[in-house]
Amino acid sequence: MDKGTFDFSSFIAERVPPATAATTTGWDPRGRPKYDFGTGFPDPDSFPAEGLHEALGQALKERGREMVLYPDPKGFLEFREFIVDKLHRERGIVVEPDQVLVTGGSGVALAIFTQLLSNPGDTLITEEFTYPGTLSVMRNLKANIVGVSTDEEGMRPDVLDETIRNLKSKGIHPKFVYTIPSFQNPTGTDMSVQRRHDILTVAQNHGVPIFEDDAYEDLRFEGDRTPSIHSYDDTKMTLYCGTFSKIIAPGMRIAYLVVPPELISQTNFLNWGRPTSHFAALATYYYLRDHMDEHVAEVNDILLAKRDTMIGALGEFMDPKVVYNRPSGGMYLWAQLPEGISVASVAGKARERGVAYLPGPNFSPTGEGENYLRLCFGYADHEGIRDGIALLSQIFTEEGLLA
Ligand SMILES: Cc1ncc(COP(=O)(O)O)c(C=O)c1O
């Protein structure tokens, strides 16, 4: 036998897609552009380093001996009780701590529920543009993904109804509807109370569960909170996830999944081997227990000011043919160039010149949306936002996208 480099190609499992070129997007500091509007990073100055340091110190003093034990894979009880209380007070959700699973980020929660409910080839429904992490999870599990069009209030219930009817007429029963009702990523749309009811009613009428990803409701910097879809669901067909990535930081890797009682055991089974770090969970719990409301208020003040800076910069520097939303929360602007212009085709060049954004096709199950881009206003500082938007406008003109 030839003892050259071992060839794994015939060993790779069928569901794993072929290797693609490694990308430095987002996480390699060497590849990070000067003006990063691409990835959904929060404001670095809002990271509560001192508060977390203090919280962790106290947690270790009081509970350090627990670190030698394998932690409860669901997350420790007091933390799950804290999450239950938060969900009740802020989202109208009434659940027991056993229905909560603390996960290593929403990605794990998304993977668990997709694994739980779908076989390869099953059809899953999302908004027509949605969070790329969810698309990756669904694609990895070989799902057939169908996008439903949106308006300024998010997913359209009439189109959802029609989509499910069409699928059913072909003998296809979709496994679930994935939606981001508050400050949808990437479009920034925010469902009214009525819209939440309407989406739930359509799903209930067709017997298709909902997965509600509530990553951005905490970042509502204007207006009153809207209850979650889960809180209206008397049939208990809605699964739910939230994250602490946006109000503390993605580096913590702490999120949570909420499931109906009859799914607890199988959810825990699927979480096997990927519990969160007890260290990070303790720090998060001790910190948020004492500081959550004031910290969230501070984060939201920062984001509101940055939204205004980005909108101001777009108004000042960008061709008025570029239109965009004005979200009351979250951290993204969703901008649209005239039909037929491919903003996606210059994303690489813009990045090389120091400005990153995410083009529309990254968010589309079918790779559409060439003339759209998402701009995150969370990470760059005010000066960076202004300079970066000015440079982006210059690049669009020089690349012939705009006059
Ligand atoms: C809709 C949505 N869900 C989940 C996440 C990721 O959250 P986490 O950091 O907890 O994995 C994001 C991040 O951008 C998101 O936009």
The ligand as a Gaussian input file, in Angstrom:
#p B3LYP/6-31G(d) Opt

LIG

0 1
 C      -31.381000      35.674000      13.808000
 C      -30.132000      35.275000      14.497000
 N      -30.140000      34.212000      15.304000
 C      -29.028000      33.836000      15.945000
 C      -27.841000      34.522000      15.790000
 C      -26.562000      34.047000      16.429000
 O      -26.608000      34.030000      17.737000
 P      -25.495000      33.267000      18.584000
 O      -24.334000      34.180000      18.684000
 O      -26.181000      33.002000      19.858000
 O      -25.124000      32.003000      17.867000
 C      -27.781000      35.602000      14.950000
 C      -26.501000      36.295000      14.773000
 O      -26.273000      37.127000      13.977000
 C      -28.948000      35.995000      14.293000
 O      -28.947000      37.027000      13.462000

